[in-house]
Amino acid sequence: MADAVIVVALLLVAASATAAVAARDPVRQALVLSVLGVVLAILFTVLQAPDVALSQLAVGSALTPLLLLLAVHKVKRRGRKKGPRR
């Protein structure tokens, strides 16, 4: 039973990591990266590493995607402010 749960968690990790790589829009990539962080936290919980799972929840599914979204927002805003270059 426990092996089946680990295999399912690993398949979810592989699927969400592939989705993060396949996404073309930076905002969508950040959101899928957040989902990947949650799935990794679930995997770490299944593997009985709750401290690593909590760290992954804080950094991998909240902080890193937030920083990426803020950076994308700032780059888009700066691009609109300067206008098109010739």
Rosetta constraint file for C-alpha pairs under 8 A:
AtomPair CA 1 CA 5 HARMONIC 6.57 0.50
AtomPair CA 2 CA 6 HARMONIC 6.35 0.50
AtomPair CA 3 CA 7 HARMONIC 6.19 0.50
AtomPair CA 4 CA 8 HARMONIC 6.17 0.50
AtomPair CA 5 CA 9 HARMONIC 6.13 0.50
AtomPair CA 5 CA 46 HARMONIC 7.48 0.50
AtomPair CA 6 CA 10 HARMONIC 6.10 0.50
AtomPair CA 6 CA 43 HARMONIC 7.01 0.50
AtomPair CA 6 CA 46 HARMONIC 6.69 0.50
AtomPair CA 6 CA 47 HARMONIC 7.46 0.50
AtomPair CA 7 CA 11 HARMONIC 6.15 0.50
AtomPair CA 8 CA 12 HARMONIC 6.22 0.50
AtomPair CA 9 CA 13 HARMONIC 6.23 0.50
AtomPair CA 9 CA 39 HARMONIC 7.25 0.50
AtomPair CA 9 CA 42 HARMONIC 7.22 0.50
AtomPair CA 9 CA 43 HARMONIC 5.47 0.50
AtomPair CA 10 CA 14 HARMONIC 6.19 0.50
AtomPair CA 10 CA 43 HARMONIC 7.05 0.50
AtomPair CA 11 CA 15 HARMONIC 6.09 0.50
AtomPair CA 12 CA 16 HARMONIC 6.06 0.50
AtomPair CA 12 CA 39 HARMONIC 6.76 0.50
AtomPair CA 13 CA 17 HARMONIC 5.98 0.50
AtomPair CA 13 CA 36 HARMONIC 6.49 0.50
AtomPair CA 13 CA 39 HARMONIC 6.00 0.50
AtomPair CA 13 CA 40 HARMONIC 6.35 0.50
AtomPair CA 13 CA 43 HARMONIC 7.98 0.50
AtomPair CA 14 CA 18 HARMONIC 6.10 0.50
AtomPair CA 15 CA 19 HARMONIC 6.18 0.50
AtomPair CA 16 CA 20 HARMONIC 6.15 0.50
AtomPair CA 16 CA 32 HARMONIC 6.94 0.50
AtomPair CA 16 CA 33 HARMONIC 7.84 0.50
AtomPair CA 16 CA 35 HARMONIC 7.06 0.50
AtomPair CA 16 CA 36 HARMONIC 5.42 0.50
AtomPair CA 16 CA 39 HARMONIC 7.88 0.50
AtomPair CA 17 CA 21 HARMONIC 6.37 0.50
AtomPair CA 17 CA 33 HARMONIC 7.60 0.50
AtomPair CA 17 CA 36 HARMONIC 6.28 0.50
AtomPair CA 18 CA 22 HARMONIC 6.04 0.50
AtomPair CA 19 CA 23 HARMONIC 6.05 0.50
AtomPair CA 19 CA 32 HARMONIC 6.91 0.50
AtomPair CA 20 CA 29 HARMONIC 5.36 0.50
AtomPair CA 20 CA 30 HARMONIC 7.88 0.50
AtomPair CA 20 CA 32 HARMONIC 5.33 0.50
AtomPair CA 20 CA 33 HARMONIC 5.91 0.50
AtomPair CA 20 CA 36 HARMONIC 7.82 0.50
AtomPair CA 21 CA 29 HARMONIC 7.47 0.50
AtomPair CA 23 CA 28 HARMONIC 6.46 0.50
AtomPair CA 23 CA 29 HARMONIC 5.58 0.50
AtomPair CA 24 CA 28 HARMONIC 7.44 0.50
AtomPair CA 24 CA 29 HARMONIC 7.07 0.50
AtomPair CA 25 CA 29 HARMONIC 6.15 0.50
AtomPair CA 26 CA 30 HARMONIC 6.24 0.50
AtomPair CA 26 CA 69 HARMONIC 7.96 0.50
AtomPair CA 26 CA 72 HARMONIC 7.11 0.50
AtomPair CA 27 CA 31 HARMONIC 6.40 0.50
AtomPair CA 27 CA 69 HARMONIC 6.30 0.50
AtomPair CA 27 CA 72 HARMONIC 7.34 0.50
AtomPair CA 28 CA 32 HARMONIC 6.12 0.50
AtomPair CA 29 CA 33 HARMONIC 5.97 0.50
AtomPair CA 30 CA 34 HARMONIC 6.30 0.50
AtomPair CA 30 CA 65 HARMONIC 4.94 0.50
AtomPair CA 30 CA 66 HARMONIC 7.76 0.50
AtomPair CA 30 CA 68 HARMONIC 6.37 0.50
AtomPair CA 30 CA 69 HARMONIC 6.55 0.50
AtomPair CA 31 CA 35 HARMONIC 6.51 0.50
AtomPair CA 31 CA 65 HARMONIC 6.67 0.50
AtomPair CA 32 CA 36 HARMONIC 6.16 0.50
AtomPair CA 33 CA 37 HARMONIC 6.25 0.50
AtomPair CA 33 CA 60 HARMONIC 7.69 0.50
AtomPair CA 33 CA 61 HARMONIC 6.98 0.50
AtomPair CA 33 CA 65 HARMONIC 6.54 0.50
AtomPair CA 34 CA 38 HARMONIC 6.49 0.50
AtomPair CA 34 CA 60 HARMONIC 6.56 0.50
AtomPair CA 34 CA 61 HARMONIC 4.11 0.50
AtomPair CA 34 CA 62 HARMONIC 6.55 0.50
AtomPair CA 34 CA 64 HARMONIC 7.97 0.50
AtomPair CA 34 CA 65 HARMONIC 5.90 0.50
AtomPair CA 35 CA 39 HARMONIC 6.24 0.50
AtomPair CA 35 CA 61 HARMONIC 6.62 0.50
AtomPair CA 36 CA 40 HARMONIC 6.07 0.50
AtomPair CA 36 CA 60 HARMONIC 7.89 0.50
AtomPair CA 36 CA 61 HARMONIC 7.18 0.50
AtomPair CA 37 CA 41 HARMONIC 6.16 0.50
AtomPair CA 37 CA 56 HARMONIC 6.22 0.50
AtomPair CA 37 CA 57 HARMONIC 6.29 0.50
AtomPair CA 37 CA 60 HARMONIC 4.68 0.50
AtomPair CA 37 CA 61 HARMONIC 4.32 0.50
AtomPair CA 38 CA 42 HARMONIC 6.29 0.50
AtomPair CA 38 CA 56 HARMONIC 7.53 0.50
AtomPair CA 38 CA 57 HARMONIC 6.10 0.50
AtomPair CA 38 CA 60 HARMONIC 7.62 0.50
AtomPair CA 38 CA 61 HARMONIC 5.76 0.50
AtomPair CA 39 CA 43 HARMONIC 6.26 0.50
AtomPair CA 40 CA 44 HARMONIC 6.16 0.50
AtomPair CA 40 CA 53 HARMONIC 7.43 0.50
AtomPair CA 40 CA 56 HARMONIC 7.16 0.50
AtomPair CA 41 CA 45 HARMONIC 6.15 0.50
AtomPair CA 41 CA 52 HARMONIC 7.55 0.50
AtomPair CA 41 CA 53 HARMONIC 4.33 0.50
AtomPair CA 41 CA 54 HARMONIC 6.99 0.50
AtomPair CA 41 CA 56 HARMONIC 5.64 0.50
AtomPair CA 41 CA 57 HARMONIC 5.99 0.50
AtomPair CA 42 CA 46 HARMONIC 6.20 0.50
AtomPair CA 42 CA 53 HARMONIC 6.99 0.50
AtomPair CA 43 CA 47 HARMONIC 6.19 0.50
AtomPair CA 43 CA 53 HARMONIC 7.90 0.50
AtomPair CA 44 CA 48 HARMONIC 6.27 0.50
AtomPair CA 44 CA 49 HARMONIC 5.26 0.50
AtomPair CA 44 CA 50 HARMONIC 6.62 0.50
AtomPair CA 44 CA 52 HARMONIC 6.57 0.50
AtomPair CA 44 CA 53 HARMONIC 5.19 0.50
AtomPair CA 45 CA 49 HARMONIC 5.43 0.50
AtomPair CA 45 CA 50 HARMONIC 5.27 0.50
AtomPair CA 45 CA 53 HARMONIC 5.84 0.50
AtomPair CA 49 CA 53 HARMONIC 6.27 0.50
AtomPair CA 50 CA 54 HARMONIC 6.14 0.50
AtomPair CA 51 CA 55 HARMONIC 6.35 0.50
AtomPair CA 52 CA 56 HARMONIC 6.07 0.50
AtomPair CA 53 CA 57 HARMONIC 6.15 0.50
AtomPair CA 54 CA 58 HARMONIC 6.26 0.50
AtomPair CA 55 CA 59 HARMONIC 6.01 0.50
AtomPair CA 55 CA 60 HARMONIC 7.67 0.50
AtomPair CA 56 CA 60 HARMONIC 4.85 0.50
AtomPair CA 56 CA 61 HARMONIC 6.69 0.50
AtomPair CA 57 CA 61 HARMONIC 5.13 0.50
AtomPair CA 57 CA 62 HARMONIC 6.60 0.50
AtomPair CA 58 CA 62 HARMONIC 5.47 0.50
AtomPair CA 58 CA 63 HARMONIC 6.36 0.50
AtomPair CA 59 CA 63 HARMONIC 4.82 0.50
AtomPair CA 59 CA 64 HARMONIC 5.92 0.50
AtomPair CA 60 CA 64 HARMONIC 5.72 0.50
AtomPair CA 60 CA 65 HARMONIC 7.37 0.50
AtomPair CA 61 CA 65 HARMONIC 6.54 0.50
AtomPair CA 62 CA 66 HARMONIC 6.13 0.50
AtomPair CA 63 CA 67 HARMONIC 6.20 0.50
AtomPair CA 64 CA 68 HARMONIC 6.22 0.50
AtomPair CA 65 CA 69 HARMONIC 6.07 0.50
AtomPair CA 66 CA 70 HARMONIC 6.18 0.50
AtomPair CA 67 CA 71 HARMONIC 6.16 0.50
AtomPair CA 68 CA 72 HARMONIC 6.17 0.50
AtomPair CA 69 CA 73 HARMONIC 6.07 0.50
AtomPair CA 70 CA 74 HARMONIC 6.15 0.50
AtomPair CA 71 CA 75 HARMONIC 6.17 0.50
AtomPair CA 72 CA 76 HARMONIC 6.14 0.50
AtomPair CA 73 CA 77 HARMONIC 6.10 0.50
AtomPair CA 74 CA 78 HARMONIC 6.06 0.50
AtomPair CA 75 CA 79 HARMONIC 6.13 0.50
AtomPair CA 76 CA 80 HARMONIC 6.35 0.50
AtomPair CA 77 CA 81 HARMONIC 6.26 0.50
AtomPair CA 78 CA 82 HARMONIC 6.44 0.50
AtomPair CA 79 CA 83 HARMONIC 6.28 0.50
AtomPair CA 79 CA 84 HARMONIC 7.94 0.50
